[in-house]
């Protein structure tokens, strides 16, 4: 499943440069994750980098975008060739 950023986001930007898929974008008030680009860092890292660097733990799995590991790997490969 893709990750999402909750309203607890302090807009620090720590997550943005860590995303290997460029799925994180600055929203009006908080950062947002584009679910069609988020692969939970499968294919690039052992853990989701946004969650690893977030100082307020607001990067969490999005239950509205459930995907299997195989689907996440395919998404990563599609994005990176």
Rosetta silent file (secondary structure, phi, psi, omega in degrees, C-alpha in Angstrom):
SEQUENCE: XXXXXXXXXXXXXXXXXXXXXXXXXXXXXXXXXXXXXXXXXXXXXXXXXXXXXXXXXXXXXXXXXXXXXXXXXXXXXXXXX
SCORE:     score description
SCORE:     0.000 S_00000001
   1 L     0.000  147.334  177.337    0.000    0.000    0.000 S_00000001
   2 L   -69.657  161.852  174.639    1.157    3.502   -0.634 S_00000001
   3 E   -94.240  163.753  173.501    2.032    5.786    2.224 S_00000001
   4 E  -138.202  163.274  178.195    0.283    9.023    3.093 S_00000001
   5 E  -111.154  126.262 -176.217    1.203   12.064    5.125 S_00000001
   6 L   -84.002  172.513 -179.126   -1.145   12.972    7.949 S_00000001
   7 L   -65.083  -11.186  178.081   -2.210   16.413    9.153 S_00000001
   8 L   -73.872   -6.308 -179.674    0.470   16.229   11.853 S_00000001
   9 L   -53.700  132.672  178.679    3.018   17.161    9.145 S_00000001
  10 L   -99.552    9.431  174.857    5.106   20.162   10.205 S_00000001
  11 L    61.089   36.956 -177.063    6.069   20.917    6.581 S_00000001
  12 L   -79.928  -26.058  178.659    9.786   20.440    7.300 S_00000001
  13 L    84.318    5.724 -178.396   10.542   18.839    3.927 S_00000001
  14 L   -61.730  -32.376 -175.930   12.788   16.091    5.303 S_00000001
  15 L   -76.225  -34.503 -171.750   10.880   13.420    3.392 S_00000001
  16 H   -52.283  -54.946 -177.297   10.886   15.031   -0.050 S_00000001
  17 H   -72.098  -13.020 -177.783   14.507   14.409   -1.114 S_00000001
  18 H   -82.493  -17.606 -174.301   14.477   10.880    0.342 S_00000001
  19 L   -76.640  118.162 -178.911   11.771    9.519   -1.983 S_00000001
  20 L   -71.039  -15.146 -177.086   13.326    7.467   -4.799 S_00000001
  21 L  -105.302    1.496 -176.290   10.161    7.823   -6.905 S_00000001
  22 L    54.662   40.569 -177.967    9.640   11.576   -6.486 S_00000001
  23 L   -87.088  -11.787 -176.487    6.180   10.767   -5.110 S_00000001
  24 E   -97.337  128.614 -179.497    6.276   13.477   -2.428 S_00000001
  25 E  -131.124  152.738  177.039    5.076   16.939   -3.365 S_00000001
  26 E   -77.426  121.797  175.322    4.524   20.131   -1.434 S_00000001
  27 L   -89.843 -170.306  179.913    0.820   20.714   -0.873 S_00000001
  28 L   -63.328  -41.859 -177.229   -0.849   23.924    0.206 S_00000001
  29 L  -122.410  -28.986 -179.700   -0.180   23.343    3.909 S_00000001
  30 L  -137.470  165.901  174.556    1.572   19.979    4.216 S_00000001
  31 E   -72.378  154.700 -179.637    3.525   17.615    2.018 S_00000001
  32 E  -132.871  155.375  177.029    1.543   14.980    0.130 S_00000001
  33 E  -113.641  127.401  176.591    2.352   11.592   -1.386 S_00000001
  34 L   -80.752  110.731 -173.285    1.113   10.711   -4.865 S_00000001
  35 L   -61.951  -27.990 -179.957   -0.112    7.122   -4.415 S_00000001
  36 L   -73.172  -10.612  176.866    0.445    6.194   -8.070 S_00000001
  37 L  -109.642  -14.453 -176.606    4.163    6.870   -7.566 S_00000001
  38 L   -82.044  122.727  176.484    4.621    5.491   -4.040 S_00000001
  39 L  -114.896   18.685 -175.671    6.091    1.983   -3.906 S_00000001
  40 L    56.410   22.713 -177.598    6.848    2.088   -0.159 S_00000001
  41 L    68.416   10.000  174.012   10.466    2.219   -1.381 S_00000001
  42 L   -61.459  132.298 -177.801   10.192   -1.433   -2.460 S_00000001
  43 L    99.149  -20.114 -178.179   12.854   -1.924   -5.100 S_00000001
  44 L  -119.747  -41.775 -175.540   15.082    0.812   -3.692 S_00000001
  45 L  -139.333  166.639  178.803   15.324    0.411    0.099 S_00000001
  46 L   -81.300  -15.806  179.042   14.455   -2.040    2.864 S_00000001
  47 L  -144.688  159.833  178.958   12.104    0.447    4.526 S_00000001
  48 L   -66.956  118.978 -174.574   10.026    3.453    3.546 S_00000001
  49 H   -68.838  -34.391  179.342   12.407    6.375    3.625 S_00000001
  50 H   -61.376  -43.991  179.832    9.771    9.036    4.273 S_00000001
  51 H   -67.829  -34.933 -178.524    8.724    7.278    7.472 S_00000001
  52 H   -66.746  -32.894 -176.257   12.349    6.706    8.488 S_00000001
  53 H  -100.953   -9.640 -176.218   13.260   10.415    8.332 S_00000001
  54 L   -67.764  121.619 -177.944   10.000   12.020    9.456 S_00000001
  55 L   -74.374  -14.304 -179.010   10.573   13.796   12.793 S_00000001
  56 L  -119.121   12.273  176.893    6.880   13.653   13.769 S_00000001
  57 L    53.723   45.413 -179.477    5.969   10.182   12.464 S_00000001
  58 L  -102.224    3.023  175.051    3.275   11.440   10.101 S_00000001
  59 E   -95.728  110.646 -173.918    4.199    9.193    7.140 S_00000001
  60 E  -133.749  158.552  175.775    1.982    6.140    7.518 S_00000001
  61 E   -59.908  138.611 -179.054    0.564    3.350    5.338 S_00000001
  62 L   -96.460  108.152 -177.472   -2.552    4.488    3.470 S_00000001
  63 L   -64.281  -14.581  178.262   -5.318    1.877    3.912 S_00000001
  64 L   -82.022   -5.116 -178.358   -7.091    3.288    0.837 S_00000001
  65 L  -134.150   65.491 -179.120   -4.212    2.143   -1.411 S_00000001
  66 L   -79.742  132.892  177.988   -3.472   -1.484   -0.546 S_00000001
  67 L  -143.435  150.986  176.489   -0.991   -3.277   -2.806 S_00000001
  68 L   -79.610  165.996  176.904    0.965   -6.511   -2.622 S_00000001
  69 H   -59.248  -39.000  179.371    4.755   -6.555   -2.562 S_00000001
  70 H   -63.528  -40.105  178.047    4.685   -7.807   -6.153 S_00000001
  71 H   -66.188  -38.883  178.422    2.504   -4.868   -7.214 S_00000001
  72 H   -66.356  -40.445  177.391    4.847   -2.442   -5.440 S_00000001
  73 H   -63.415  -41.899  179.202    7.877   -3.992   -7.167 S_00000001
  74 H   -64.290  -39.740  178.091    6.139   -3.721  -10.543 S_00000001
  75 H   -62.302  -45.424  179.764    5.282   -0.068   -9.859 S_00000001
  76 H   -60.803  -45.888  179.955    8.907    0.687   -8.971 S_00000001
  77 H   -63.241  -38.259  178.669   10.169   -1.048  -12.144 S_00000001
  78 H   -64.195  -39.988 -179.667    7.650    0.822  -14.272 S_00000001
  79 H   -71.979  -29.376 -173.051    8.808    4.141  -12.832 S_00000001
  80 H  -115.102   -5.058  177.116   12.511    3.375  -13.191 S_00000001
  81 L    75.852    0.000    0.000   12.683    1.034  -16.183 S_00000001
